[in-house]
Each structure stands twice: as structure tokens, then as C-alpha cells.
Amino acid sequence: MCGRYYIEVESDLVEIRKILTDLNERFADRPALARLKSGEIFPTDIVPVIRPWATPEGIKLLPDLMQWGFAEPYPLINARAETADSKPTFRNSFQEHRVLVPATAFFEWQQPAQAGQKKTKLKLSRPQETVFYMAGLYRPLAPENNPLQLTGQFVILTSAANESIRPIHDRMPLIVPRTLLRSYLQDINQARDLLHAAVLQPFLAEIAN
């Protein structure tokens, strides 16, 4: 699963800074902007996601403000990729409301070698690509009872762990290859194929603070 992730803003990451600048310019009047989170991200945090927007120049992939986790019928932060297109809880979101969740790392807790020891918190990143995009699904929020003016709430899709993650956990976020970012958002057939594709790129684990 994916219970926490990270958005690095301290270093010179042009890609992340562009997303944050865009949000500040386009959503300056939204109360949610004041609660936009970076650094270590927890469920219920308000964070940037990427989704298609209709503009005079055509469909563009632009950032939006959403909250991590479906609130109803009970709190949900992840969805299994293998069943996301068929389970009633996620089916409509998969068909109509797919998003990309930018991150620079995610966290997992490794089981101790001996009973009685604490789990080790590990930060997992991609040495070959500083910023990556996790596949997500969202539910739009109606204006009523939405004082922060959030567009929606989202979950992160998870897949079977690849070789680099398997010694730590049996699940991992579903990472969308850069060549398929637009396809995942705009092509339902390509998105469905991705649900069953293995995440091949390796991740590097380091002990987190």
C-alpha cells in the first residue's frame, strides 16, 4: 500500500516548482490553497494532482487541489489497480475521473528481523527520475459543504511490488511511465492496460528520519 509519500520543494526541482507556481496563480482565491501541503504527505492532506483541463487552446494537463482519501463510506486512501475498473467503489472514478499524483518519494515500514524490534521507516525514491507520477482516481466534491472549495478527493492506485520493493512490502504505488501520462488520463483503454502492467523501474531505499 502507500500510506505516506513525499514532495520535495527544498531543492531546485523545476517540475515541482512549476506545479506549485501554477496553483498559486490559478487558485489564489480558493481557501484550500492556504492548506496546500508539501514535504511528507499524510492522508487527508491537501496536495497537488494533475488532471485534464479544457482550455481555449485544447485539453491541457494542469494541476489542481485535492484531498488525499475518499471520506465515504469509510476512509480510503488506496485502491488495488487490478480491480479498480470493476469494484463499485472505484469503477465510476476509473471511467471518468483519473488523476496523476506527483511525488519525489514514498514511504514503507520494513518488518524487523527479530520479534520485539521496531519497524524501520524507509524512504523510497527513483535515482533515475527525481519526480514521478502515481496513478490516482478522484471523486468530485459538490460546492455544498465544501468550504475549502476543493475539486475532489482522491485515492492512489497500488500494484504488486516489483523486485526492488518486494523485500520491504508486497504492494507499491502504481507508477505511470512518462510516455503514458496523457494516455492514462485521456484514453480509457490505455488506462485499463496500465492497471495490469508491472512497475519495472527500480526504487532506491534509504532509512528515513
C-alpha positions in Angstrom: 0.0 0.0 0.0 1.0 3.6 0.1 0.3 5.3 3.4 2.6 8.3 3.1 4.6 10.0 0.3 6.9 13.0 -0.2 7.0 16.1 -2.3 10.5 17.7 -2.2 10.4 21.5 -2.6 13.7 22.5 -0.9 16.0 21.5 -3.8 15.9 23.0 -7.3 13.2 20.8 -8.8 11.8 22.8 -11.7 9.0 20.4 -12.3 7.6 20.6 -8.8 8.1 24.4 -8.5 6.2 24.9 -11.8 3.3 22.9 -10.4 3.2 25.0 -7.2 3.6 28.3 -9.1 0.7 27.3 -11.3 -1.5 26.5 -8.4 -0.7 29.8 -6.6 -1.5 31.8 -9.8 -4.8 30.0 -10.7 -6.3 29.3 -7.3 -5.3 32.3 -5.3 -9.0 32.8 -4.3 -9.5 29.3 -3.0 -9.3 28.7 0.7 -7.7 25.3 0.1 -4.6 26.9 -1.2 -3.6 28.1 2.3 -3.6 24.4 3.4 -1.6 23.1 0.4 1.0 20.6 1.8 4.5 19.6 0.7 7.2 17.6 2.4 5.9 14.4 4.0 2.3 13.9 2.9 -0.3 12.2 5.1 -3.8 11.0 4.4 -6.4 13.9 4.4 -3.7 16.4 3.4 -4.5 18.8 0.5 -2.0 18.3 -2.3 -1.4 18.9 -6.0 -2.7 16.5 -8.6 -2.6 16.7 -12.4 -5.8 16.3 -14.5 -7.1 17.3 -17.9 -8.5 20.8 -18.3 -10.4 22.2 -21.2 -8.8 25.5 -22.3 -9.2 27.7 -25.4 -6.1 26.0 -26.8 -7.5 22.5 -26.2 -7.1 19.9 -23.5 -4.1 20.6 -21.2 -2.8 18.6 -18.3 -2.8 21.1 -15.4 -2.5 20.9 -11.6 -5.5 21.0 -9.2 -6.1 21.0 -5.5 -7.5 17.8 -4.0 -7.6 16.0 -0.6 -6.0 12.6 -0.2 -8.6 10.0 0.7 -12.2 9.2 0.0 -14.2 10.1 3.1 -17.2 7.8 2.5 -18.5 5.2 3.0 -15.3 4.9 5.2 -11.8 6.4 4.9 -10.0 5.0 1.9 -6.5 6.1 0.7 -5.6 3.3 -1.8 -7.3 1.2 -4.4 -5.9 -2.0 -5.9 -5.1 -1.4 -9.5 -6.1 -4.9 -10.5 -9.8 -4.3 -9.5 -10.2 -0.6 -9.8 -12.1 -0.8 -13.1 -14.6 -3.3 -11.7 -15.2 -2.6 -8.0 -18.3 -0.4 -7.5 -16.5 1.8 -5.1 -14.0 2.9 -7.7 -15.5 2.0 -11.1 -17.0 5.4 -11.9 -13.9 7.2 -10.8 -11.8 5.0 -13.0 -14.0 5.6 -16.0 -14.4 9.4 -15.6 -12.0 10.8 -13.0 -8.4 9.7 -13.3 -5.6 11.9 -11.9 -1.8 11.8 -11.6 -0.2 12.4 -8.2 3.3 13.9 -8.3 5.8 12.7 -5.8 9.5 12.5 -5.2 9.4 9.5 -2.8 7.1 7.3 -0.9 7.4 5.6 2.5 7.2 2.0 3.7 7.9 0.3 7.0 10.1 -2.7 6.9 9.4 -5.5 9.3 12.1 -6.1 12.0 14.5 -9.0 11.7 13.7 -10.1 15.2 10.5 -10.0 17.3 10.2 -7.1 19.7 12.2 -4.7 17.5 10.6 -1.6 15.8 9.8 -1.4 12.2 12.2 0.6 10.0 10.8 3.6 8.2 12.2 3.6 4.6 12.1 6.4 2.1 11.9 5.1 -1.5 12.9 7.2 -4.4 13.9 6.7 -8.0 17.6 7.5 -8.7 17.0 7.8 -12.4 14.0 10.2 -12.2 13.6 12.6 -9.3 9.9 13.4 -9.9 7.4 10.5 -10.7 3.7 10.3 -11.0 1.4 7.8 -9.2 -1.9 6.8 -10.8 -4.9 8.1 -8.9 -8.7 8.2 -9.0 -10.8 11.0 -7.7 -14.4 11.8 -6.7 -15.6 15.4 -7.4 -16.9 17.4 -4.5 -20.0 19.4 -4.8 -19.9 23.1 -3.8 -22.3 22.5 -0.9 -20.5 21.6 2.4 -17.2 22.3 0.7 -15.8 25.4 2.4 -12.3 24.9 1.1 -13.5 24.8 -2.5 -11.7 21.5 -3.2 -12.2 19.9 -6.6 -12.3 16.4 -5.2 -10.8 13.7 -3.0 -8.5 11.0 -4.5 -7.0 7.6 -3.8 -3.7 6.2 -5.0 -3.7 3.0 -7.0 -1.4 0.2 -5.9 0.1 -2.7 -7.7 2.1 -5.8 -6.9 5.6 -4.8 -5.7 8.5 -5.0 -8.1 11.8 -6.7 -7.4 13.3 -3.6 -5.7 10.3 -3.2 -3.3 9.3 -6.8 -2.7 11.8 -7.4 0.2 10.1 -4.5 2.0 6.4 -4.8 1.1 4.2 -6.8 -1.3 2.4 -3.7 -2.7 3.6 -0.3 -4.1 2.1 2.7 -5.8 1.3 2.2 -9.5 3.8 4.5 -11.3 2.7 5.9 -14.6 5.6 6.0 -17.2 6.2 9.5 -18.5 5.4 8.3 -22.0 1.9 7.3 -20.8 0.9 10.3 -18.6 -1.6 11.8 -21.1 -2.8 8.4 -22.2 -3.6 7.3 -18.6 -5.8 10.4 -18.2 -7.4 10.6 -21.6 -7.5 7.1 -23.0 -9.7 4.6 -21.1 -8.2 1.6 -22.9 -4.6 2.6 -22.3 -5.5 3.3 -18.6 -7.1 -0.2 -18.3 -3.9 -1.8 -19.8 -1.8 0.1 -17.3 -3.8 -1.4 -14.3 -2.3 -4.8 -15.1 1.2 -3.6 -16.1 4.2 -4.2 -13.8 6.2 -1.3 -12.5 9.6 -2.1 -13.9 11.7 0.9 -12.8 13.7 0.2 -9.6 13.5 2.3 -6.4 16.3 3.0 -4.0 15.5 2.6 -0.3 17.1 4.7 2.5 16.4 4.9 6.2 14.0 7.9 6.8 14.2 10.4 9.6 
